[in-house]
């Protein structure tokens, strides 16, 4: 029984799925350690992303003609944005998308595919995720101003599903498009 289990495990270790999970797990552990020990305490990464989200949300408000509010802000960066006369929404590090960018990158790096495709797919995917997160903040700030009783539900459920749905859609796109085409290698059409 034990010998069969060990044989099965040896065979499992040779599969691409096992490799993917090992690389993804190791990548996530490394990212978590680097983020918690270096990036978060020694850089302004989260603050820069949040500041960009605030300024982008304000620009979006100006484009559609919504009045931009002014709020007390921390000395290091702005983290609150909303419509004039309303409480606005505060963007914290968990909601800035940095961890989501890392998960997206780890998945793409762990999954098979050519380096050149990864070289442009990862930044493009991160940019799309960042734009979607900015759109999320715009909509949450608008909901806070017009129907604040719906803010928590939409923050916790609606936009969580939409943003993670986008991540999964990008991952799925990578599994279809990013993989080397085996048919081309064999000469079959």
Secondary structure, 3 states (H helix, E strand, C coil): CHHHHHHHHHHHHCCHHHHHHHHHHHHHHHHHHHHHHHHHHHCCHHHHHHHHHHHHHHHHHHHHCCCECCCCCCCCCCCEECECCCCCEECCHHHCCHHHHHHHHHHHHHCCCCHHHHHHHHHHHHHHHHHHHHHHHHHHHHHHHHCHHHHHHHHHHHHHHHHHHHHHHHHHHHHHHHCCCHHHHHCCC
